[in-house]
Structure formats: structure tokens, C-alpha cells
Amino acid sequence: MRVRIIQFFIVIGLLLAIETTAYFSLPVENRTRSFFINFNLFRLQGDYVGLNGLGFDEIDPLLGWSRTDLSLQQKGYTVEHNCILLKGTPRNGAKPIKIFITGGSTTDIALWTENWPVHLHKILEQRGICADLYVGGVGGYSSGQELLKLLEDGIEINPDIHIAYSGANEAYSDYVSSYEYSLFQNILNHSNSGIFLPNTLYVIRNFMQINARDLVLKPHVDEDTTKSFSFWKKNMVTMNGIATANNYRFLGILQPVLGIGPHQQPLEMKNYSQQIAAYKAWYPKGIDFADSHSGYLCNMTAAFDSIEDKTYVDDCHLNNKYQPLIAKKIFDELLQRKLLNAPSD
């Protein structure tokens, strides 16, 4: 028995030595994230568990994550074109106006049921304007994902108006989300390695030229605020161009966030200092661009400048009390730009 135990530890020691040698012989980008036993093959890299906890139960190959139609229907929503449909009341047989809405968690009405699109729908109903709102806002989406959402679902709606409400998520300035990237990393590790002695197996496969591919994953730059403005600008310009080409109107709204403007909430500004620093790094350029391109952009960052009450619950999400106010401001913008017919008395 003692001999077998000694033999066992000798074998383990040799395997560890081989795995160590293989690990340090590989370029850094080809080393697996696990050593000796590749536990990464048993779990996703990234925060998909956290996303699922927020109700996102679908991995979307293009957008990263979303909700299944079934999960939205179980919440009582009508779903069309992978969007929540807030249907307008027909009036005198008039054809309803179709409004496609994109954004992140500040627009997602399945995640935050009091978000402004619900109140915009109420205002339109109260004013006698029949409009079908296709709410495609999904928590965590940046303007890049809004653009992809437009290409995947929005154009098929054949909207009259597209409203993009964005700004808070532009620190993630990439079309590939960190969640998608983690999946690609996991797949690449799996294809070029194995469960036991992953680095050793990679070296052997590479030497014998039986690797699935001799590829490395392109580096993923996350939270690069130096690119936030150019990323947002590019997406706003592109979405407006798509609208022009498809004969509908686009309204890009630079959303209000805490830390931009005179509105103060000391506790929240302290707790969310990192997010606020990211806003301050690019929002001034965004404001200037929105103001100079007011034909299709709206700078709404001053919406709460004169309000001393607690407007935000964190760095960007509004207190429910102020959701109707932002909806009214958006409604007024639509009227002023003659995107809606004048409301009936």
C-alpha cells in the first residue's frame, strides 16, 4: 500500500512537471486559464449567471443576451419582432404610428417596469394619438447593440420613428460584449485543449498539427472611455443614415446621468464615482455633438438641472417619480419636430 502511494505521488509530480513545462513554453495568449485541470470547461467565463439573475434567459449570438419571447409573455407582455409591443388604441380607423425604441436598462420595461416608454405610451393614449410602441431596450445594451438591434429587428418593423435613448452604457465601447467574448474564449480553450493537463495537451496537439485551428482570440478592450464618444457618435450617425435610407425618422437622445450638470446627490455620486468619472470623460463631447446636430439628436442631459429632489436611484436610473417627466420631455420633442400630429383636446 505504501509503495502504491509513493508511486501515485511520483506520477502526480511528473505530470505537474510536464504541465508546468508546457505552460511556460506556450505564448501567453495560448495558455489556458486553468492549470493541470481545466475547470473552465465546466463553466462559462463571465457573468452569465448574473445576467440570468436579472431575467435575461437567452444568449443572442449577435447581441450577447436577451429574453425569450416566452419569458416576456409570462410577464404579461405582447411580443412582436423580439420587442415588447405597447399597442395603441385604434381611433377612427386611422393607421397607428409605429415607434421603435432602443436603449439599455433605463429603457428596458421588463427589467424596470416604470421606465419612461410606459409613460410615453400613456401620454400618447391620453392625447388621442394611436401609436404602437415596439420597446427593444435591453438592460446593459450600449448604442452599438442598439444599432445591431435595429439591423436585426427594427427595420423589419417598418417604423415611422426610431428613438434611441443612450449614453449610460458607452464605456463598453465595442460591438462584441464581454459576455460574448467570454463565450468565444471558452470555446477556443475547449477546442484546443482538454480537461486534464490542458496546456500539455495543447502543446501535443500543436506539435502533431491536430489543433482545431492555430488561432488566438482578438484582444477585447473593455471600458475604454477614450473611445466612448467616437463609438456613440458613429452609432448615432449610422442609425440616422439607416432611417433616411428607409424613409422613417430617427431621434437619438443623449440621456441624463448623474454627475453631468449641476444636479447633486452626494451619496450616490460617492457610491458610483467610477461610473460618473466615465461619463465626465466623454459626455461633454457628446453634448456638443448633439447640440450641433439637433436635426436628429436631442441633448436631454439638462432635464433635472433645476430639481433638488433625489432624481436618480444610482448613477443613471431614475426615481419612478421622474419617469413621467422624461416621457413628457420626449413627447414634447416629438411634437416640436413634427414627428407626431398635434394632439387632440
N, C-alpha and C positions, 0 to 999 in steps of 0.2 A: 504494500500500500504506500509506504514511504517513498519507494522508488518511483511509483507512478506519479505521485505528487511532484517530485523533483523533475520528472520528465515533462510534466504538464507546464511547470513554470519555465523550464528551458525553452519549450516550444513557444510559449507566450512571449518570452524575451526575444527570441529570434524573430517572431512576427512583428513585434514592436520595432525592432531594429530595422527590419526590411521596410515597414511602413514609414518610419522616420526618414530613412534614406530616400525613399520615393517622394515623400512630401517636399523635402528640401531640394530635390532635383528638378521639381516642376516649377515653371514660371508662376508667379503669384496668382495671376488671373486663372490658372488652370487647377489650382489646389482646391479641393473640396472644403466645405465649411466644417466638416466633421473629420475626426482623426480616429483611425482604427475601425470604428463602427460608424457608418453613415446614418445617423439618426434623422438627417434632413429628408431622407427618402420616405419617412413615415409621417411627415407633416409639411404643411405649406410654409414657405418663408413669407413673413409679412404679417399683416393684421387682418386676415380674412375672418378670423374668429371675432374680432372686434366689429367688423362690418356686419357680420351676421347678427351680432347682438343689437345692432341698430335697425334690423329688419331687412337688410339687403341680402337676399337669399339666392341671387343669380349672378354667376360670373359671365360677364358680357365680353366676348373676345375683342370687340372694338373699343368699348367704353370703360372696361375694367370691372364694373359691378353695377347692379341694378336690382329691381324687384321683379319677380314673376308676375304675370297678369293675375294668376290665381291668388297670390298673397294680397294684391291690391283689391281684387274683387271681394275677398274675405273681409276686408276693412270697410266694405260697402261702396267702393268706388266703381264707376263705369270706366272701362279701359278701351281705348282705341289708339292704334298706331303707337303702342308702347308708351302711351301718355294717359294721365288721368283726365277724363273729359268732364268738365263742368258745363253742362248743356244749358243753353238759354231757352227761355220760354218763347215759343213761336208767336208772332204778332202779325195779324192781317196777312198771313201767307208770305210774309217777307222772308227772303233767304237770310239765314243767320250769318253774321260776320265770324270768320274763323280767326282766332288769335292763338298763335303758338307761343308758348312761354318756356324759356330755358333759364337755368341758373343752378346754384348749389343748394345747401341746406336752408338758406334764407328764402328759398322759393319752393322747396320741396314740401308739399302739403300732406304727404303721407308720413313724413318724419315730424313735421311741426304743423299740426292741423289748423293753426290760426294764422299761418303765413299769408302774406298780402294777396296772392291770387284769389283766395276765397273771398276776401273783402272786395276786390275789384269786380268779381262776378256779382256780388250783392249790389254794388253801386250800379252796374250796368242793368241789372234787373229792375232796380228801383227807378232808374231813369227811362225805362221803357226801351232799352236798346237790346235787341236779341243778338247775343254773341255766344258762340261755343268756344270755351277756353280749353285748349289742349296743354295741360301743365306737364312739361317734361323736365322740370327741375329735379335734380337728384343730389342728395347730400354729398358734399365733397367734390362735386364737379367744378372744374375750372372752365374758363372761356374756351380752352382747347377742346374739352369734352362737349361743351355746348355746340361748337362747330361740328364735331363728329355726330352729335345727336341730331343736328339739323340735316346732315347728309344722310344719316341712316333712317330717320323717321319723319323729320319736319317737312321736307319737300313733298313727300307723299300726301301730306295733309292738304296741300294746296292752299296754304293760309292766305289771308288778306293782310295780316300783320304778324310780325315776329318780334317779341320783346325778349331781350337778353338782359338779365339783371345780374351783374357780376362785379368782381373786384376783390372780394374777401379771400378767394382761393388762388390768387395768381402767383403766390410764392411757389406753387407747384407748377412751374412753367415748362411743361412737357406734354406731348400728346400721349405718351405712354405713362400710365400711373405707376406709382411704387408698388402697388399690388400686382399689376400685370407683370412688372419687371421681376418680382419675386417668383412668380409662376415660371417665367422663362428660365430663371436661374435654376429653379428646382428641376425642371425638365432636362436642362443641359447637364446638370450634375447626374441625373438618373441615367441618361443615355450614354454617358462616357465613364460611368463608374459602377459601383455596386454597393451592397450593404456592408460587407466585411472587407477590410483593407482597401478602402475606396481609392486612395492615392496609388497604392501598389497596382491595383487593377487597371487604373488609368494608364500608368506607365507601360504595363504589359500590353494593353490594347493598342497603345500608340506605337510601341515597338513592332508589334505584329501587324500594324496598319489595319486593325479591325475596329477602330473607333467609329462611332456613328458618323462623326464629322470632325474635322480639325478646326473647330470654331471656338471663338471666345465671344462672350456677350458684350455688346457695346456698353461702355460705362454709362450709368444713369446719374444725371445731375439732379438732385432733389433740393427743393427750397433754395434755388439760386435767384435771389431777389434782383440781381443785376440784369436779369432777362425779363423780369415781370412786366415792365412797361411795354417793351417791344413785342412780347408774346400777346398781351391783351390787345394792343393796337392792331397787330396783324390779324387777329381773330375778328375784331370788330369790323375792320375794313373788308375782310373776306366775306363775312356774313352779310354785310350790306351789299357787296357785289353780287352775291347769290340771290339776294332779294330783288335787286334790279333786273337781273337776268331772267327771273321767274315771275316778274310783274306783281310783286307784292311789296309792302313797306316794312322797313326794319327800324327798330328803335333800340339802341344799345344804351343801357342805363349804368352809369358808374355809381354803384351803391354806396350809401353812407356806412361808415365804420367808425368805431371808437378810436379817438386819437387824431383824427383828421378834422380840424376845425376847433372852435372854441368850447364845444360841449365837453364838460369834465365829469368823470366818475372815478375818483381817486382809487378806490378799492379795486375796481375792475381793471383800471389802467395799470395797476401794480401787478395784479394776478396774471394779466395777459400781455405783459410788457414785450415778450418776444414777437407775438403776432403784430402788435402795434408798431414795433420797430420795422417790421417787414412792410407794413402799409406806408409808413413815412418814407421808406426808401424809394417808392415808385409812384405813390398817389399824386404828388404834385405834378409830375409829368402827365399822368392820366387826366388830371383836372384840366390842364392847359390844352391837351389834345381834344378832350370832349368839348370844351368851350369853343375851340376854333373849328370844330366840325359838328356844330349844333344842328345841321340839317338832318343827321341821323343818329346823333349821340346826345345824351342828356346827363349833365353833371348834377347828381342829386346828393352830393356829399354835404351840402349845407342844410339838409332837411330838418335837422334838430339843433341847429346852432343856437337858437333863442330859447330852448327848453332846458330848464334847470332840473326837472324831474329825472328819475332814473329811466333812461330810454333803452339801454342795452342790458341784457342779462349776462353778457360776456363781452367779447371783442367785436361781435358783428350781429348777433341775433337780437331781434327786437323784443322788448316787453310787449306782451299781447295788446296792451292798451294803445300802442302806437302802430300796430299793423294797419288799422283802417286809415290812419293818416297817410302812410306811404302809399296805400292803394289809391287814395283820393288824389295825391300828387301825380301818380302815374295816369290816372283817368284824365286829369286836367291837361297833362302833356298830350295825350291822345287827341283831346278836343282841340287844343291850340294848334296842333299840327294838321288838323282837319283829317285825321285818320278815322274819326268817328263822326257820324252825323250828329247835329245838335240834339241834345236830349229833349224829350217832350216834357211839358209842365205837369 
